[in-house]
């Protein structure tokens, strides 16, 4: 009988402690939810403004480039909101660990994709360069051909009866215009 009473007391104390901590956590959780809602509204506003600015400044460009830039900004904003929310609800250690881990992952990904990133950046420059357009005849190193298409990471050339594809980083640094298209 005494064992049952002791177990009952332990259970009641554990339940009381659980309920006390739960009640103490309610303001923190509510604060976290309020922060998350306000941060979501802020992110939506920033992304709407960004889309409008990109549509105005890059109106002639492919929508893929505008969507890519918007997605990159959205990922950074939402990640920041997630880490901030963890901090607001008292999980600063987890937020700091996730932020550090994400930094190392980003460093590894950027190193692994550095050639692709270089091609994409060079592609933006080539796409915006009025002297380098589809139909132009250009020389890149020892290759001479007509620009067929300029994409974000690569450019296609018509060389004789073949198509040659080159990375934009290789082209952007050393191309020379041979003749403009007379069309």
Secondary structure, 3 states (H helix, E strand, C coil): CHHHHHHHHHHHHHHHHHHHHHHHHHHHHHHHHHHHHHHHHHHHHHHHHHHHHHHHHCCCCCHHHHHHHHHHHHHHHHHHHHHHHHHHCCCHHHHHHHHHHHHHHHHHHHHHCHHHHHHHHHHHHHHHCCCCCCCCEEEECCEEEEEEEECCCEEEEEECCEEEEEEHHHHHCCEEEEECCCC
